[in-house]
Amino acid sequence: MDFFAHFKIWVLILCLIFQSGHGFYLPGSYPHKHGIGDTLSVKVNSITSIETEMPFSYYSLPFCKPLEGVKDSAENLGEVLMGDRIENSPYTFKMYTNVSDIFLCQTGPLSGENFKLLKKRIDEMYQVNLILDNLPAIRYAKKDSYFLRWTGYPVGIKIQDAYYVFNHLKFTVLVHKYEEANVARVMGTGDAAEVIPTIASEGSELPGYMVVGFEVVPCSVMHDAKSVKNLKPYEKYPSPVKCDPTTVAMPIKENEPIVFTYEVKFEESDIKWPSRWDAYLKMEGSKVHWFSILNSLMVITFLAGIVLVIFLRTVRRDLTRYEELDKEAQAQMNEELSGWKLVVGDVFRAPTNAGLLCVMVGDGVQLLGMAIVTVLFAALGFMSPASRGTLIIGMILFYMILGISAGYVAVCLWRTIGRGDKKGWISVSWKVACFFPGIAFFILTTLNFLLWGSHSTGAIPFSLFAVLIFMWFCISVPLTLVGGFFGAKAPHIEYPVRTNQIPREIPAQKYPSWLLVFGAGTLPFGTLFIELFFIMSSIWMGRVYYVFGFLLIVFILLVVVCAEVSLVLTYMHLCVEDWKWWWKSFFASGSVAIYIFLYSVNYLIFELKSLSGPTSEALYLGYSILMALAIMFAMGSVGFLSSFWWISWHDSMLCDGFASGIVMGYDASSANLLNLLFISLLLSHSEMYSREDSKKPSSLRTEIVLVLVLPHAKSKPWLEKCLARKAAGEPQFWPPVAAITPSAFNMRNG
């Protein structure tokens, strides 16, 4: 009953969360009411191109500038990091006032430098990005029987050897009549009435409208420069301008000016305010996303079956056989022991470069937590594309906060490997706080120098660099140290078995174990590669990605697959008596990053084959390497922690069942042989116990001798003989069973 009660509570909480995601808008995105005749100002963003992946300022080209001068709009941290530079523009409209043939400006004669730059930007297929009421300009084109849509419009086009510029823009603004009652319902907040009144007041009869769409059609029109010589901006062009997007007529020439004009038409639309972003976020290929999820589920089911066989058929079968076998069958089984049962005393031997492993696992946990929380919030609608840069800001914020978890996990793992030793936890915490951020800082700084050299708006300003470094050392590092402090205070994980003093020799393998480890990354990659195509297209092809619900599902499936792959690979290595599983479990799931990077190279060659210049290629490869490293850390930590948990649980079950099976399997007739076997082993290794645990070697020996000897009176002569031989320094009897060693017992439980 308690389970169902808790289940109902969690279902109710989830329902409230999802309902809240549909019940309000983020701050700053509430509807704006515009009266007829109100001024609407168009803003310009950086011009972008999928050919170079380097944004540039709109006014780096010879375009018309506003009369009041160019002014930057307030931008958040995410917008600046994404390369956005939003500025005012000379395009202004009057709400619900249609105008046509409006003269904007005439540029001066094109200098040789501007002429070459304009031709270069046309060759590189740069797009102009306009914004009205936080809506990007969208362009439609009909191909065959369906429409294509893009955000922005091209600077110009090249036909044969001539370059044409789009100097006339035909705007269509879609508006929806302002409905106060509906707006209050859409807001869904208790204070909506204070923000937007729902009660009719004086003057409320005047109609108001909301902008719900912004479309643009670019045209290349031949203008007479002499006819506009005496015209002022926003005056009517002397002759009608016919905009035909299928033809071009305005070639650019050196030392000749360019005349810009525009027209605007307002149309009332049935689109309501909450749906105005649907045209940008319309999901295409939903069946492909579902196919990706189905593919991932099939991989998970396959791996889950393997893990289930390992857990139930192998481990529990062996434990049951130890408990149920009689003396003859058990003796025979002891001779047949092999595989993971032989390395039970070596699986917890400290790995090489243990400190580096702790640091990478800690950073991986931090990155994994950041990814999960960010995608979850985005799926719930808290990171709308209407609020530019919020996704980047959320990632940075969550990453800094989760530094606590990174420090805690890394120090706990460090103390576990060091068997409770607290020394060095501050050093480990500092390395966690600086290792991956240091790598990212080095890559981004190198790429930033390339962007600075190209005068791109994608370059991070020096002042912002100082802000990021301040946030790193004043927020992220202290939080990581706090997590490390709690990790040092928390009880460390105790191994269920003792580690042998002498490492067991690993038999020669038929094939390199690392080959199997790197090959294991193909399974996690198989669950991700379809969704990865849409993510890459969003990043590099200028498309809006907003199917975070699918991404959340795929990401969860990826984590599950990585855990299962690591478990299977770890078990396979232990079966061939390879007890060096620590790093291999990390890279078994982390190797998916190798295939993601190779896919990025493939995407560069076949999808971005028009990418021009070594600078653009270096930017692409640099960001791809950073993404692959982040995925390797995150997925590697998933694989390592799942393998560590499984081995701890498995060895604890094995040792408890093994020891109980030995004690329960005795009878009077086998007492002499079995007591001789185990007592001789115990006495032969008594010095080792004394070195490993100097505090209680005597009580440990007494406890085991009592358990094995006292129930059987016939064992006394054998015990006396063993003690006499031990005192005389004679060689002890060694049973021919290599698998039964003192490390196979759980000494803490006697």
Secondary structure, 3 states (H helix, E strand, C coil): CHHHHHHHHHHHHHHHHHHHHHHCCCCCCCCCCEECCCEEEEEECCEECCCCCCCECHHHCCCCCCCCCCCECCCCHHHHHCCCCCEEEEEEEECCCCEEEEEEEECCCCCHHHHHHHHHHHHCCCEECEEECCEECEEEEEECCEEEEEECEECEEEECCEEEECCEEEEEEEEEECCHHHHHHHHCCCCHHHHCCCCCCCCCCCCEEEEEEEEEEEECCCCCHHHHCCCCCCCECCCCCCCCCCCCCCECCCCCCCEEEEEEEEEECCCCHHHCCHHHHCCCCHHHHHHHHHHHHHHHHHHHHHHHHHHHHHHHHHHHHHHHCCHHHHHHHHHCCCHHHHHCCCCCCCCCCHHHHHHHHHHHHHHHHHHHHHHHHHHCCCCCCCCCCHHHHHHHHHHHHCHHHHHHHHHHHHHHHCCCCCCCHHHHHHHHHHHHHHHHHHHHHHHHHHHHHHCCCCCCCHHHHHHHHHHHHHHHHHHHHHHHHHHHHCCCCCCCCCCCCCCCCCCCCCCCHHHHHHHCCHHHHHHHHHHHHHHHHHHHCCCCCCCHHHHHHHHHHHHHHHHHHHHHHHHHHHHCCCCCCHHHHHHHHHCHHHHHHHHHHHHHHHCCCCCCCHHHHHHHHHHHHHHHHHHHHHHHHHHHHHHHHHHHHHHHHHHHHHHHHHHHCCCHHHHHHHHHHHHHHHHHCHHHHHHHCCCCHHHHHHHHHHHHHCCCHHHHHHHHHHHHHHHCCCCCCCCCCCCCCHHHCCHHHC
